[in-house]
Each structure stands twice: as C-alpha cells, then as structure tokens.
Amino acid sequence: MLTNSISLGSKILIICCVFGALAIIPITDAKANNSQRSDKWEASLKIVESNSTTIDGQNGSNIDLKSSFGWGLTLGYNLNPHVLINFDFSATSPSYNATSINDGGDTYKLDHTMELLDSQFNVVYNVFDDQFTPYMQAGAGWAYMDSNIASSPPVTGCWYDPWRGYVCNGYQNTYN
C-alpha cells in the first residue's frame, strides 16, 4: 500500500516539475515575451476525424456514417501583432451504410464512401501582443458533401491532343 502512494506521489511531483518548468520558460527571456507575429505567414497541417453517427429518414430509411480520419491545412497572414486572417480547409472520406425505403415498401441497401470537404475564412484578434494571449475568432465558410452515388448516366468525351494523341475521358454526375 505504501508503494502505490509513493508511485502516485512521484507522478504528482514529476507533473508539478514539468508545469513549473513550462511556467518559467516565458519569463526567462524578456524579448521572447513580445510577439513577432506582425507581417508573418502562418501555416499548419492537421489530422481531422469525422465522428460516427446515424441519421434517421422518412419511412424507416437511415444512414449510418462510420468515423474516418482525414487531413486539413490552414494558411494565414498576420496583418499586425493583433490581427490574423486565415483560410482553413479539411477533407475526410467516411464510409457509410444507407437503407432507403420507398413508398411501396421496397428496401434498398447501400454500402459506399462519401467525400466531405469544408473550408472557412477567419479573422482572429489576439487581445495582447504577447506570445501567450487570449484571442477571439470569427469566420464564415461552407461545406460540401458528395455521396459518390451516380445521379445520371456517364458522359464520355474524346479529342485529339498533339502531345498525347487521341484522348477520351468520362464523367458521371453524383448526388451531392
């Protein structure tokens, strides 16, 4: 029993030392405390996750979305130490199971993958010009969802390209 309390005590001591060291770092260099954000670009890559969910529809139809990991990026420019303007984008491709029931009672099941894209423009206001500062953010954006289910027959077009020769490409509209 004493061993467990010593191990818990040493864990607490390690955590306190780490937080103490992190709290001292900003104080050690007075010049480092002032922000160097003005007229600088910021960029980041991110890993995003879409959560699983089930959505019920009419006549007992539903869609069961599976969780999925995707990617994203953010690119922004600091106008001054307080104002940042940025663009945020992310994309995931979750799989889903859908059940559709028409008015006649016929059931159709589908197992497929969709594309989810979202992007947003933001204005970020940093309250102080210090490295560590509270901030406020406002943004506007949009989202795009493509079921990857065909909504019309495919269309194919062919043409002659002087470098690649005769080229044909197909395209098919989907529900989005």
N, C-alpha and C positions, 0 to 999 in steps of 0.2 A: 504494500500500500504506500509506503514511503517512496518507493522507486517511481510510481506513477506521478506523485506530486512533485518530485524533483524534475522529472522529464517535462511536466507541464510548466513548472517554474522556469526551466531553462528555455522553453519555447517562448514564454512570455518575455523573458529577458532579451532573447535574440530579436523578437519583434520590436521591442522598445528601442533597442540599439539601432536597428535599421531605420525606424521612423525618426529617431533623434538625428542620425547622420543625414537623412534626407532634409530635415528641417534646417540644418546648419548650412548645407550647400549653398542656398541662395544668399546667405549672409556673408559668405567668405569673400566674395568679390563684388565691391560696390558698383563697378562699371557693368558687370554682368546683370545686375538687377534692372537696369534700364533696357527697354525693348529695342531691338534692332530691326523691327518689322517694317518700318517705313520704306516704300519703294522696292519691296522684295516680293518675289513669287513664292507660292507655297504649292506643294503637290503631295498627294498621298495615294497609295493603292490600298484597297481594303478587301476583306473577305466578308461576304454577306450571307445570311441564311434566311430563307423563306420558311416560315413555320407551317406545320401540317394543320389542316382544318377540313371540316366537312360543311358543305353548304347544301341545304335542302331547297328543292324547287317545287313546281306545281305537279300535281297528280302523283306524288311519291318519287319524282326524279331527284337525283342528287349528284354532287361531285365531291370526290374525296381527294384533296390535294396532299401530296407527300412533302415532307420537308426536303429542302435542297440547298446546297451551298452554291454560291456564285461569286462574282467579282465586281469590283467597282473602282472608281477613281474620283479624285477631287483635284481641281486646279483653281487656284485663286491668286489675286494680286492685292497687296496691302497698299492702299492709297496714302495712308499715313499711319502713325502708331495706333490709331483707334479704329479705322475703318478698313475692312477686308471685303472684297467682292469675290465670290467664287461660284464655280459650277460643279455640281455633284451628279454622278452617273453611277448606276448599278444594274446588273443583269443576272438573272437566275433562270434555270430551266427545270422546274419541278415536273415530276411525272404525276399523273392523276388517273383515277378510275371514275368514269361517269356512267350513270344509269339514266336513260331517258325513257319516259312512258308517254305514249301519245294518247289522244282522246279515246281511241278504240281499245286501249289496254295493252297494246303490244309493247314489249320491253326490249330496249336496245342497250347493250353494254359496250363500253369503250375503254381501252387501256392505252394511254397516249402520253406525250410530253408537250408542255406548252413553253412559250417564251414570255418572260416578264421583264420589262425594261422600265426604269424610271429615272428621271433626271429633274434637276432643280437648280435654279439660280438663287443665291443667297446674298444678303448683306449682313455682315457681322460687325457689331460695335463692341470693341474692348473698352471697358469702363476706365481702366488705368493704362498707362503706357509701360507698366512693369511687365516682367516675364510672366508672372502669375497674376491673373486678373479675372474677375467675373466678366461675362460677356452676354450680350443679347443678340439674337439672330432672328431674321425674318426672311422668308423665301416664298417663291412660287414655282410650281413645277407641274409635271404631267407624268402619267403612267401609261404604258402600252402593254396589252396582253394579247398574244396570238395563240389560239388553241391548236394550231397546226392541223386542223380538220378542213379538208377541201370544201369550198363553197361553190365551185363551178368546175367544169371540165378543164383539163390543162390546155394551154395555148403554146404552140411552138413556132418560132420564127427563125429563118435561115437567111444568111447573107454572105457575101464574099469579102474576106479580109485580105488585103495584099500581103500581109506578113504571115498569117496563119492559114490561109486558104479558105475553103468553104466551111462556115461555122453555123451550127444550129444550137439554139438554147430554148429550153422550155420554162414555163412559169405557170403556177396554179394559185389562184386566189384562195385564201383561207378565212375562216371566221376569226375576227379579232375585235 
